[in-house]
């Protein structure tokens, strides 16, 4: 599905295919004039432009790379399963480690900033307040990351809402309420809503990262949601 995302953003385009063919000197390497491109790249690649630009005929290959060898063995013919996109639970969670690894550094910086802000009080700054409130903020931050990168993709078909931001917000709202409920004796009337807001907002933001990694979004829909 990352191919679909690249094609939708025009980074995988007819112009780029032509450029790569010319840079690689492909005409001097092979005698045939056929290029097998992933089916999902059709969103951004014009076969006619590729033919006119470099002389190669585009053949739309299978969706998955592991089907490519069989596709070629069948004489460039695709079996029905090669044209169908599945989006099962394990396929939705495959990007979770990537998302989390990208979040480590910014999450630590955000947490540090929130801990410093948490220490501001009547006496200008209190390390005691920074620690006590900082722990709560850290839990809300972790809950937001967990809801946005794990809960949302796992429960994506069942979460209410159409936009990914809505689905992430719902997951984050539930996660934030769970955090506040578990720390009820330590959370005040103002801190509780603030923690829920942190969790829901972060979860909503992170959920939008999946807009380009699913088979049921469109470039126009992604652009509309990101506004």
WOKAHU-V847897 format. One record per residue. N is the residue number from 1. RES is the residue in one small letter. NEAR is the number of other C-alpha atoms within 12 Angstrom. Layout:
[[N;RES;NEAR] [N;RES;NEAR]]
//
This chain:
[[1;x;32] [2;x;25] [3;x;29] [4;x;33] [5;x;30] [6;x;23] [7;x;29] [8;x;28] [9;x;21] [10;x;21] [11;x;20] [12;x;27] [13;x;30] [14;x;31] [15;x;24] [16;x;23] [17;x;35] [18;x;30] [19;x;19] [20;x;19] [21;x;25] [22;x;19] [23;x;14] [24;x;14] [25;x;14] [26;x;21] [27;x;19] [28;x;12] [29;x;12] [30;x;13] [31;x;12] [32;x;14] [33;x;19] [34;x;23] [35;x;29] [36;x;30] [37;x;34] [38;x;34] [39;x;32] [40;x;33] [41;x;34] [42;x;31] [43;x;28] [44;x;28] [45;x;32] [46;x;28] [47;x;30] [48;x;19] [49;x;22] [50;x;31] [51;x;22] [52;x;16] [53;x;21] [54;x;28] [55;x;22] [56;x;28] [57;x;23] [58;x;30] [59;x;28] [60;x;28] [61;x;32] [62;x;32] [63;x;30] [64;x;28] [65;x;20] [66;x;13] [67;x;24] [68;x;26] [69;x;18] [70;x;19] [71;x;27] [72;x;21] [73;x;12] [74;x;15] [75;x;14] [76;x;22] [77;x;21] [78;x;26] [79;x;20] [80;x;12] [81;x;15] [82;x;26] [83;x;21] [84;x;18] [85;x;20] [86;x;18] [87;x;20] [88;x;16] [89;x;20] [90;x;14] [91;x;19] [92;x;29] [93;x;25] [94;x;21] [95;x;25] [96;x;29] [97;x;16] [98;x;15] [99;x;27] [100;x;25] [101;x;15] [102;x;17] [103;x;25] [104;x;17] [105;x;13] [106;x;16] [107;x;26] [108;x;20] [109;x;15] [110;x;22] [111;x;28] [112;x;22] [113;x;18] [114;x;28] [115;x;28] [116;x;26] [117;x;21] [118;x;29] [119;x;24] [120;x;21] [121;x;15] [122;x;9] [123;x;10] [124;x;13] [125;x;16] [126;x;19] [127;x;18] [128;x;17] [129;x;23] [130;x;25] [131;x;22] [132;x;22] [133;x;33] [134;x;28] [135;x;26] [136;x;35] [137;x;41] [138;x;31] [139;x;30] [140;x;44] [141;x;40] [142;x;33] [143;x;40] [144;x;43] [145;x;42] [146;x;34] [147;x;43] [148;x;46] [149;x;41] [150;x;34] [151;x;33] [152;x;46] [153;x;40] [154;x;28] [155;x;25] [156;x;36] [157;x;21] [158;x;17] [159;x;25] [160;x;17] [161;x;17] [162;x;22] [163;x;31] [164;x;40] [165;x;36] [166;x;28] [167;x;36] [168;x;46] [169;x;40] [170;x;36] [171;x;43] [172;x;42] [173;x;36] [174;x;31] [175;x;37] [176;x;42] [177;x;31] [178;x;24] [179;x;37] [180;x;31] [181;x;19] [182;x;16] [183;x;23] [184;x;18] [185;x;13] [186;x;18] [187;x;24] [188;x;16] [189;x;13] [190;x;13] [191;x;26] [192;x;28] [193;x;24] [194;x;26] [195;x;42] [196;x;37] [197;x;30] [198;x;37] [199;x;40] [200;x;39] [201;x;34] [202;x;38] [203;x;41] [204;x;40] [205;x;31] [206;x;38] [207;x;44] [208;x;35] [209;x;33] [210;x;40] [211;x;38] [212;x;30] [213;x;33] [214;x;33] [215;x;23] [216;x;23] [217;x;23] [218;x;23] [219;x;24] [220;x;17] [221;x;18] [222;x;25] [223;x;16] [224;x;16] [225;x;23] [226;x;19] [227;x;10]]
//
